[in-house]
Structure formats: C-alpha cells, structure tokens
Amino acid sequence: MGLAKTEIFTDEQNEIAVLAKVFSHPARVAILQQLFKIDTCYCGDLVDEIGLAQPTISQHLKELRSLGLIKGSVEGTSVCYCIDKDNWDKMKNVMLTFLNQDISTKEECC
C-alpha cells in the first residue's frame, strides 16, 4: 500500500482531513451525540445506549480522544468521558471556515 503523502498538502488541508475523520463512522457520531445529550458518560453507559460491543466502543472512544474532542477522567474502575469544549470549538471554527466557502460565479459551471 502506498504512502498517504500528507506532506504535499498544507497544514490546514491535513487538519481538515483529520477532523473530518470524526464523522466518518456513525458510531463516533452516536458517541458524540450521547455525550452532548448527557454532558458526561461512562463507557458502560455508551455500550448500553449505542448497542455495540465494549471493545468497539473503546476503539471509537480512543479515536475521539486522540483527536482531542473528548477527554476522560478515571473514577474508580471506570473512565468518565465528556466533550473537550475548547477543542470542539476549535474544530467547529476550522470546519465552518472550510464549509462556508461559496462558489463566486453566478453561472452554472458544469
């Protein structure tokens, strides 16, 4: 398999691509929606709510955490996850700037 060659793209293009990965799987979207809904959540609650196996939920939580969109704190034998509000706001700004681009021509181009 070839390399992704991310070095040929701008930092902004790479950042947008990494952030877009959050929405590339419905389980991550469901996890985020649940965390927003109740503002904090234990992993076990997510398993019951979303209906996926614990290892699957854990893998998606790991991905969201590595992207910085959620954070967790250990409470006994459980980890309590919540949205990282600062990083969520940063992601929204980056993505909104990208998504709010408009085509400047008034004519149909294709």
N, CA, C and O atoms as a GROMACS GRO file, in nm:
protein
  440
    1MET      N    1   0.085  -0.117   0.000
    1MET     CA    2   0.000   0.000   0.000
    1MET      C    3   0.090   0.123   0.000
    1MET      O    4   0.191   0.126   0.069
    2GLY      N    5   0.052   0.225  -0.076
    2GLY     CA    6   0.132   0.346  -0.088
    2GLY      C    7   0.117   0.438   0.032
    2GLY      O    8   0.028   0.422   0.115
    3LEU      N    9   0.206   0.534   0.038
    3LEU     CA   10   0.200   0.633   0.145
    3LEU      C   11   0.092   0.736   0.116
    3LEU      O   12   0.055   0.756   0.000
    4ALA      N   13   0.041   0.799   0.219
    4ALA     CA   14  -0.065   0.898   0.203
    4ALA      C   15  -0.012   1.029   0.145
    4ALA      O   16  -0.090   1.109   0.092
    5LYS      N   17   0.118   1.052   0.155
    5LYS     CA   18   0.182   1.174   0.105
    5LYS      C   19   0.121   1.300   0.163
    5LYS      O   20   0.102   1.399   0.092
    6THR      N   21   0.088   1.296   0.292
    6THR     CA   22   0.027   1.413   0.355
    6THR      C   23   0.119   1.533   0.355
    6THR      O   24   0.073   1.647   0.367
    7GLU      N   25   0.250   1.510   0.340
    7GLU     CA   26   0.344   1.623   0.343
    7GLU      C   27   0.330   1.714   0.222
    7GLU      O   28   0.381   1.826   0.225
    8ILE      N   29   0.262   1.670   0.116
    8ILE     CA   30   0.247   1.758   0.000
    8ILE      C   31   0.128   1.853   0.015
    8ILE      O   32   0.106   1.940  -0.069
    9PHE      N   33   0.052   1.836   0.124
    9PHE     CA   34  -0.064   1.921   0.147
    9PHE      C   35  -0.035   2.022   0.258
    9PHE      O   36   0.057   2.003   0.337
   10THR      N   37  -0.114   2.128   0.262
   10THR     CA   38  -0.093   2.231   0.364
   10THR      C   39  -0.133   2.178   0.500
   10THR      O   40  -0.206   2.079   0.512
   11ASP      N   41  -0.085   2.247   0.603
   11ASP     CA   42  -0.126   2.210   0.740
   11ASP      C   43  -0.277   2.218   0.755
   11ASP      O   44  -0.338   2.133   0.820
   12GLU      N   45  -0.337   2.320   0.695
   12GLU     CA   46  -0.482   2.337   0.704
   12GLU      C   47  -0.554   2.220   0.636
   12GLU      O   48  -0.651   2.168   0.692
   13GLN      N   49  -0.509   2.179   0.519
   13GLN     CA   50  -0.572   2.067   0.449
   13GLN      C   51  -0.561   1.938   0.530
   13GLN      O   52  -0.656   1.861   0.537
   14ASN      N   53  -0.445   1.916   0.589
   14ASN     CA   54  -0.426   1.797   0.674
   14ASN      C   55  -0.514   1.803   0.798
   14ASN      O   56  -0.572   1.702   0.838
   15GLU      N   57  -0.526   1.921   0.858
   15GLU     CA   58  -0.608   1.936   0.978
   15GLU      C   59  -0.755   1.909   0.946
   15GLU      O   60  -0.823   1.839   1.022
   16ILE      N   61  -0.804   1.962   0.836
   16ILE     CA   62  -0.944   1.940   0.796
   16ILE      C   63  -0.968   1.791   0.772
   16ILE      O   64  -1.071   1.738   0.814
   17ALA      N   65  -0.875   1.725   0.704
   17ALA     CA   66  -0.890   1.582   0.676
   17ALA      C   67  -0.894   1.500   0.805
   17ALA      O   68  -0.974   1.407   0.818
   18VAL      N   69  -0.808   1.534   0.900
   18VAL     CA   70  -0.806   1.461   1.027
   18VAL      C   71  -0.936   1.485   1.104
   18VAL      O   72  -0.994   1.391   1.160
   19LEU      N   73  -0.980   1.609   1.107
   19LEU     CA   74  -1.104   1.640   1.179
   19LEU      C   75  -1.225   1.574   1.113
   19LEU      O   76  -1.318   1.532   1.182
   20ALA      N   77  -1.225   1.567   0.981
   20ALA     CA   78  -1.337   1.505   0.910
   20ALA      C   79  -1.348   1.357   0.944
   20ALA      O   80  -1.456   1.298   0.932
   21LYS      N   81  -1.238   1.297   0.986
   21LYS     CA   82  -1.238   1.156   1.024
   21LYS      C   83  -1.336   1.128   1.138
   21LYS      O   84  -1.388   1.018   1.151
   22VAL      N   85  -1.359   1.229   1.221
   22VAL     CA   86  -1.454   1.215   1.332
   22VAL      C   87  -1.590   1.170   1.281
   22VAL      O   88  -1.656   1.087   1.343
   23PHE      N   89  -1.631   1.225   1.168
   23PHE     CA   90  -1.765   1.200   1.116
   23PHE      C   91  -1.769   1.085   1.016
   23PHE      O   92  -1.872   1.061   0.954
   24SER      N   93  -1.657   1.014   1.001
   24SER     CA   94  -1.651   0.908   0.901
   24SER      C   95  -1.710   0.776   0.948
   24SER      O   96  -1.719   0.680   0.871
   25HIS      N   97  -1.750   0.769   1.073
   25HIS     CA   98  -1.813   0.647   1.123
   25HIS      C   99  -1.934   0.683   1.209
   25HIS      O  100  -1.922   0.766   1.299
   26PRO      N  101  -2.049   0.622   1.183
   26PRO     CA  102  -2.170   0.657   1.259
   26PRO      C  103  -2.159   0.630   1.408
   26PRO      O  104  -2.226   0.695   1.488
   27ALA      N  105  -2.074   0.534   1.448
   27ALA     CA  106  -2.059   0.507   1.592
   27ALA      C  107  -1.997   0.627   1.662
   27ALA      O  108  -2.038   0.661   1.773
   28ARG      N  109  -1.899   0.694   1.599
   28ARG     CA  110  -1.838   0.813   1.660
   28ARG      C  111  -1.939   0.926   1.668
   28ARG      O  112  -1.942   1.001   1.766
   29VAL      N  113  -2.020   0.939   1.565
   29VAL     CA  114  -2.125   1.042   1.567
   29VAL      C  115  -2.223   1.012   1.681
   29VAL      O  116  -2.262   1.103   1.755
   30ALA      N  117  -2.262   0.886   1.696
   30ALA     CA  118  -2.355   0.848   1.803
   30ALA      C  119  -2.294   0.872   1.941
   30ALA      O  120  -2.362   0.919   2.032
   31ILE      N  121  -2.166   0.840   1.957
   31ILE     CA  122  -2.099   0.864   2.085
   31ILE      C  123  -2.099   1.012   2.117
   31ILE      O  124  -2.133   1.052   2.229
   32LEU      N  125  -2.062   1.095   2.020
   32LEU     CA  126  -2.062   1.240   2.044
   32LEU      C  127  -2.201   1.291   2.077
   32LEU      O  128  -2.218   1.371   2.169
   33GLN      N  129  -2.301   1.245   2.005
   33GLN     CA  130  -2.439   1.287   2.033
   33GLN      C  131  -2.479   1.249   2.175
   33GLN      O  132  -2.541   1.329   2.246
   34GLN      N  133  -2.443   1.130   2.217
   34GLN     CA  134  -2.477   1.086   2.352
   34GLN      C  135  -2.405   1.170   2.457
   34GLN      O  136  -2.464   1.208   2.558
   35LEU      N  137  -2.277   1.199   2.433
   35LEU     CA  138  -2.201   1.281   2.528
   35LEU      C  139  -2.258   1.422   2.537
   35LEU      O  140  -2.262   1.481   2.645
   36PHE      N  141  -2.302   1.477   2.424
   36PHE     CA  142  -2.365   1.609   2.428
   36PHE      C  143  -2.498   1.602   2.502
   36PHE      O  144  -2.534   1.694   2.576
   37LYS      N  145  -2.570   1.495   2.481
   37LYS     CA  146  -2.703   1.480   2.541
   37LYS      C  147  -2.697   1.476   2.693
   37LYS      O  148  -2.779   1.540   2.759
   38ILE      N  149  -2.601   1.403   2.749
   38ILE     CA  150  -2.598   1.390   2.894
   38ILE      C  151  -2.480   1.461   2.959
   38ILE      O  152  -2.466   1.460   3.081
   39ASP      N  153  -2.394   1.523   2.877
   39ASP     CA  154  -2.282   1.607   2.920
   39ASP      C  155  -2.168   1.532   2.985
   39ASP      O  156  -2.060   1.589   3.001
   40THR      N  157  -2.186   1.409   3.024
   40THR     CA  158  -2.078   1.324   3.074
   40THR      C  159  -2.129   1.181   3.068
   40THR      O  160  -2.250   1.158   3.077
   41CYS      N  161  -2.041   1.086   3.054
   41CYS     CA  162  -2.089   0.950   3.034
   41CYS      C  163  -1.981   0.849   3.070
   41CYS      O  164  -1.862   0.874   3.047
   42TYR      N  165  -2.020   0.738   3.126
   42TYR     CA  166  -1.928   0.628   3.147
   42TYR      C  167  -1.933   0.536   3.026
   42TYR      O  168  -2.037   0.524   2.962
   43CYS      N  169  -1.824   0.474   2.996
   43CYS     CA  170  -1.815   0.385   2.880
   43CYS      C  171  -1.923   0.277   2.882
   43CYS      O  172  -1.981   0.246   2.778
   44GLY      N  173  -1.950   0.221   2.997
   44GLY     CA  174  -2.054   0.119   3.007
   44GLY      C  175  -2.190   0.170   2.965
   44GLY      O  176  -2.268   0.096   2.903
   45ASP      N  177  -2.220   0.293   2.996
   45ASP     CA  178  -2.345   0.354   2.953
   45ASP      C  179  -2.352   0.363   2.802
   45ASP      O  180  -2.458   0.344   2.743
   46LEU      N  181  -2.239   0.391   2.739
   46LEU     CA  182  -2.237   0.400   2.593
   46LEU      C  183  -2.263   0.266   2.528
   46LEU      O  184  -2.330   0.258   2.425
   47VAL      N  185  -2.211   0.161   2.586
   47VAL     CA  186  -2.235   0.027   2.532
   47VAL      C  187  -2.385  -0.002   2.534
   47VAL      O  188  -2.440  -0.049   2.434
   48ASP      N  189  -2.450   0.028   2.645
   48ASP     CA  190  -2.594   0.004   2.656
   48ASP      C  191  -2.672   0.095   2.561
   48ASP      O  192  -2.768   0.051   2.498
   49GLU      N  193  -2.633   0.219   2.552
   49GLU     CA  194  -2.706   0.318   2.472
   49GLU      C  195  -2.690   0.295   2.323
   49GLU      O  196  -2.788   0.304   2.248
   50ILE      N  197  -2.569   0.267   2.278
   50ILE     CA  198  -2.542   0.258   2.135
   50ILE      C  199  -2.561   0.116   2.082
   50ILE      O  200  -2.598   0.098   1.965
   51GLY      N  201  -2.538   0.017   2.166
   51GLY     CA  202  -2.564  -0.120   2.125
   51GLY      C  203  -2.448  -0.189   2.055
   51GLY      O  204  -2.468  -0.290   1.988
   52LEU      N  205  -2.329  -0.137   2.070
   52LEU     CA  206  -2.210  -0.203   2.015
   52LEU      C  207  -2.132  -0.268   2.128
   52LEU      O  208  -2.153  -0.237   2.245
   53ALA      N  209  -2.043  -0.358   2.092
   53ALA     CA  210  -1.962  -0.427   2.191
   53ALA      C  211  -1.865  -0.331   2.259
   53ALA      O  212  -1.825  -0.230   2.201
   54GLN      N  213  -1.830  -0.364   2.383
   54GLN     CA  214  -1.737  -0.281   2.461
   54GLN      C  215  -1.606  -0.253   2.386
   54GLN      O  216  -1.562  -0.138   2.385
   55PRO      N  217  -1.541  -0.353   2.325
   55PRO     CA  218  -1.416  -0.323   2.254
   55PRO      C  219  -1.435  -0.225   2.137
   55PRO      O  220  -1.347  -0.144   2.109
   56THR      N  221  -1.549  -0.235   2.070
   56THR     CA  222  -1.578  -0.144   1.959
   56THR      C  223  -1.596  -0.002   2.010
   56THR      O  224  -1.540   0.092   1.954
   57ILE      N  225  -1.674   0.014   2.116
   57ILE     CA  226  -1.694   0.146   2.176
   57ILE      C  227  -1.559   0.201   2.223
   57ILE      O  228  -1.529   0.319   2.202
   58SER      N  229  -1.480   0.118   2.287
   58SER     CA  230  -1.350   0.162   2.337
   58SER      C  231  -1.259   0.210   2.224
   58SER      O  232  -1.188   0.309   2.239
   59GLN      N  233  -1.262   0.141   2.111
   59GLN     CA  234  -1.180   0.182   1.996
   59GLN      C  235  -1.224   0.318   1.944
   59GLN      O  236  -1.140   0.401   1.911
   60HIS      N  237  -1.354   0.341   1.936
   60HIS     CA  238  -1.403   0.470   1.888
   60HIS      C  239  -1.375   0.581   1.991
   60HIS      O  240  -1.342   0.693   1.953
   61LEU      N  241  -1.387   0.550   2.118
   61LEU     CA  242  -1.351   0.647   2.222
   61LEU      C  243  -1.203   0.683   2.213
   61LEU      O  244  -1.167   0.800   2.228
   62LYS      N  245  -1.120   0.584   2.188
   62LYS     CA  246  -0.976   0.608   2.173
   62LYS      C  247  -0.949   0.702   2.056
   62LYS      O  248  -0.866   0.793   2.067
   63GLU      N  249  -1.018   0.681   1.946
   63GLU     CA  250  -1.002   0.767   1.828
   63GLU      C  251  -1.047   0.910   1.858
   63GLU      O  252  -0.978   1.006   1.824
   64LEU      N  253  -1.162   0.924   1.922
   64LEU     CA  254  -1.212   1.058   1.956
   64LEU      C  255  -1.119   1.128   2.055
   64LEU      O  256  -1.097   1.249   2.048
   65ARG      N  257  -1.064   1.049   2.146
   65ARG     CA  258  -0.972   1.106   2.244
   65ARG      C  259  -0.841   1.147   2.178
   65ARG      O  260  -0.786   1.252   2.212
   66SER      N  261  -0.791   1.067   2.084
   66SER     CA  262  -0.666   1.101   2.017
   66SER      C  263  -0.682   1.227   1.931
   66SER      O  264  -0.585   1.300   1.909
   67LEU      N  265  -0.802   1.251   1.883
   67LEU     CA  266  -0.829   1.373   1.808
   67LEU      C  267  -0.852   1.493   1.900
   67LEU      O  268  -0.861   1.606   1.855
   68GLY      N  269  -0.861   1.466   2.030
   68GLY     CA  270  -0.876   1.572   2.128
   68GLY      C  271  -1.017   1.623   2.147
   68GLY      O  272  -1.038   1.725   2.213
   69LEU      N  273  -1.114   1.554   2.092
   69LEU     CA  274  -1.252   1.603   2.100
   69LEU      C  275  -1.324   1.557   2.226
   69LEU      O  276  -1.424   1.617   2.266
   70ILE      N  277  -1.273   1.452   2.289
   70ILE     CA  278  -1.326   1.412   2.419
   70ILE      C  279  -1.210   1.397   2.516
   70ILE      O  280  -1.094   1.382   2.476
   71LYS      N  281  -1.244   1.402   2.641
   71LYS     CA  282  -1.144   1.379   2.746
   71LYS      C  283  -1.206   1.287   2.849
   71LYS      O  284  -1.328   1.273   2.857
   72GLY      N  285  -1.122   1.224   2.926
   72GLY     CA  286  -1.172   1.130   3.025
   72GLY      C  287  -1.098   1.142   3.156
   72GLY      O  288  -0.982   1.181   3.162
   73SER      N  289  -1.169   1.107   3.261
   73SER     CA  290  -1.108   1.104   3.393
   73SER      C  291  -1.142   0.971   3.459
   73SER      O  292  -1.254   0.921   3.447
   74VAL      N  293  -1.046   0.915   3.529
   74VAL     CA  294  -1.065   0.785   3.594
   74VAL      C  295  -1.141   0.806   3.724
   74VAL      O  296  -1.104   0.888   3.808
   75GLU      N  297  -1.247   0.729   3.740
   75GLU     CA  298  -1.326   0.730   3.863
   75GLU      C  299  -1.345   0.586   3.907
   75GLU      O  300  -1.432   0.515   3.857
   76GLY      N  301  -1.262   0.543   4.000
   76GLY     CA  302  -1.265   0.404   4.043
   76GLY      C  303  -1.214   0.315   3.932
   76GLY      O  304  -1.101   0.331   3.885
   77THR      N  305  -1.296   0.220   3.889
   77THR     CA  306  -1.257   0.130   3.781
   77THR      C  307  -1.313   0.174   3.646
   77THR      O  308  -1.294   0.106   3.546
   78SER      N  309  -1.381   0.287   3.643
   78SER     CA  310  -1.441   0.338   3.519
   78SER      C  311  -1.372   0.466   3.474
   78SER      O  312  -1.305   0.534   3.552
   79VAL      N  313  -1.390   0.496   3.346
   79VAL     CA  314  -1.342   0.622   3.292
   79VAL      C  315  -1.465   0.703   3.252
   79VAL      O  316  -1.551   0.654   3.179
   80CYS      N  317  -1.471   0.825   3.299
   80CYS     CA  318  -1.582   0.914   3.266
   80CYS      C  319  -1.539   1.001   3.149
   80CYS      O  320  -1.440   1.073   3.158
   81TYR      N  321  -1.614   0.995   3.039
   81TYR     CA  322  -1.581   1.073   2.920
   81TYR      C  323  -1.674   1.191   2.905
   81TYR      O  324  -1.792   1.185   2.942
   82CYS      N  325  -1.620   1.300   2.851
   82CYS     CA  326  -1.701   1.417   2.818
   82CYS      C  327  -1.637   1.489   2.699
   82CYS      O  328  -1.522   1.463   2.663
   83ILE      N  329  -1.713   1.578   2.639
   83ILE     CA  330  -1.665   1.659   2.527
   83ILE      C  331  -1.560   1.757   2.579
   83ILE      O  332  -1.580   1.819   2.683
   84ASP      N  333  -1.449   1.771   2.507
   84ASP     CA  334  -1.350   1.875   2.537
   84ASP      C  335  -1.398   2.001   2.466
   84ASP      O  336  -1.378   2.017   2.346
   85LYS      N  337  -1.461   2.089   2.542
   85LYS     CA  338  -1.529   2.205   2.483
   85LYS      C  339  -1.435   2.297   2.407
   85LYS      O  340  -1.472   2.349   2.302
   86ASP      N  341  -1.314   2.318   2.456
   86ASP     CA  342  -1.219   2.405   2.385
   86ASP      C  343  -1.182   2.346   2.250
   86ASP      O  344  -1.184   2.416   2.148
   87ASN      N  345  -1.149   2.217   2.248
   87ASN     CA  346  -1.112   2.154   2.122
   87ASN      C  347  -1.231   2.141   2.028
   87ASN      O  348  -1.215   2.148   1.906
   88TRP      N  349  -1.350   2.121   2.083
   88TRP     CA  350  -1.471   2.115   2.000
   88TRP      C  351  -1.491   2.250   1.931
   88TRP      O  352  -1.521   2.256   1.812
   89ASP      N  353  -1.475   2.359   2.006
   89ASP     CA  354  -1.490   2.492   1.947
   89ASP      C  355  -1.386   2.518   1.839
   89ASP      O  356  -1.416   2.577   1.736
   90LYS      N  357  -1.263   2.474   1.863
   90LYS     CA  358  -1.157   2.490   1.762
   90LYS      C  359  -1.193   2.413   1.635
   90LYS      O  360  -1.178   2.464   1.524
   91MET      N  361  -1.241   2.289   1.653
   91MET     CA  362  -1.279   2.209   1.537
   91MET      C  363  -1.393   2.276   1.460
   91MET      O  364  -1.391   2.281   1.337
   92LYS      N  365  -1.492   2.327   1.533
   92LYS     CA  366  -1.604   2.393   1.466
   92LYS      C  367  -1.557   2.510   1.382
   92LYS      O  368  -1.603   2.530   1.270
   93ASN      N  369  -1.464   2.590   1.437
   93ASN     CA  370  -1.414   2.706   1.363
   93ASN      C  371  -1.341   2.664   1.236
   93ASN      O  372  -1.362   2.722   1.130
   94VAL      N  373  -1.256   2.563   1.246
   94VAL     CA  374  -1.182   2.514   1.128
   94VAL      C  375  -1.279   2.462   1.023
   94VAL      O  376  -1.269   2.496   0.906
   95MET      N  377  -1.372   2.378   1.066
   95MET     CA  378  -1.466   2.317   0.971
   95MET      C  379  -1.564   2.418   0.914
   95MET      O  380  -1.598   2.411   0.795
   96LEU      N  381  -1.611   2.512   0.996
   96LEU     CA  382  -1.704   2.613   0.945
   96LEU      C  383  -1.637   2.704   0.842
   96LEU      O  384  -1.698   2.741   0.743
   97THR      N  385  -1.512   2.739   0.866
   97THR     CA  386  -1.439   2.821   0.769
   97THR      C  387  -1.432   2.747   0.636
   97THR      O  388  -1.453   2.806   0.530
   98PHE      N  389  -1.402   2.619   0.642
   98PHE     CA  390  -1.394   2.538   0.520
   98PHE      C  391  -1.532   2.523   0.455
   98PHE      O  392  -1.545   2.542   0.334
   99LEU      N  393  -1.633   2.488   0.533
   99LEU     CA  394  -1.766   2.461   0.479
   99LEU      C  395  -1.842   2.586   0.435
   99LEU      O  396  -1.934   2.577   0.355
  100ASN      N  397  -1.803   2.702   0.486
  100ASN     CA  398  -1.872   2.826   0.450
  100ASN      C  399  -1.818   2.889   0.322
  100ASN      O  400  -1.858   3.000   0.286
  101GLN      N  401  -1.727   2.820   0.254
  101GLN     CA  402  -1.679   2.871   0.125
  101GLN      C  403  -1.795   2.863   0.026
  101GLN      O  404  -1.871   2.766   0.024
  102ASP      N  405  -1.806   2.966  -0.056
  102ASP     CA  406  -1.911   2.968  -0.158
  102ASP      C  407  -1.849   2.984  -0.295
  102ASP      O  408  -1.742   3.043  -0.310
  103ILE      N  409  -1.916   2.932  -0.393
  103ILE     CA  410  -1.873   2.949  -0.532
  103ILE      C  411  -1.904   3.093  -0.570
  103ILE      O  412  -2.017   3.140  -0.551
  104SER      N  413  -1.805   3.162  -0.625
  104SER     CA  414  -1.823   3.304  -0.655
  104SER      C  415  -1.890   3.329  -0.788
  104SER      O  416  -1.939   3.440  -0.811
  105THR      N  417  -1.894   3.231  -0.878
  105THR     CA  418  -1.957   3.255  -1.008
  105THR      C  419  -2.108   3.246  -0.993
  105THR      O  420  -2.160   3.168  -0.912
  106LYS      N  421  -2.177   3.326  -1.070
  106LYS     CA  422  -2.323   3.325  -1.066
  106LYS      C  423  -2.381   3.230  -1.170
  106LYS      O  424  -2.499   3.195  -1.166
  107GLU      N  425  -2.296   3.187  -1.263
  107GLU     CA  426  -2.342   3.097  -1.367
  107GLU      C  427  -2.310   2.953  -1.329
  107GLU      O  428  -2.218   2.926  -1.252
  108GLU      N  429  -2.388   2.863  -1.383
  108GLU     CA  430  -2.360   2.721  -1.367
  108GLU      C  431  -2.229   2.691  -1.437
  108GLU      O  432  -2.209   2.736  -1.551
  109CYS      N  433  -2.140   2.619  -1.375
  109CYS     CA  434  -2.009   2.597  -1.436
  109CYS      C  435  -1.993   2.457  -1.497
  109CYS      O  436  -1.899   2.436  -1.573
  110CYS      N  437  -2.079   2.366  -1.468
  110CYS     CA  438  -2.067   2.230  -1.524
  110CYS      C  439  -2.199   2.184  -1.580
  110CYS      O  440  -2.209   2.073  -1.631
   0.00000   0.00000   0.00000
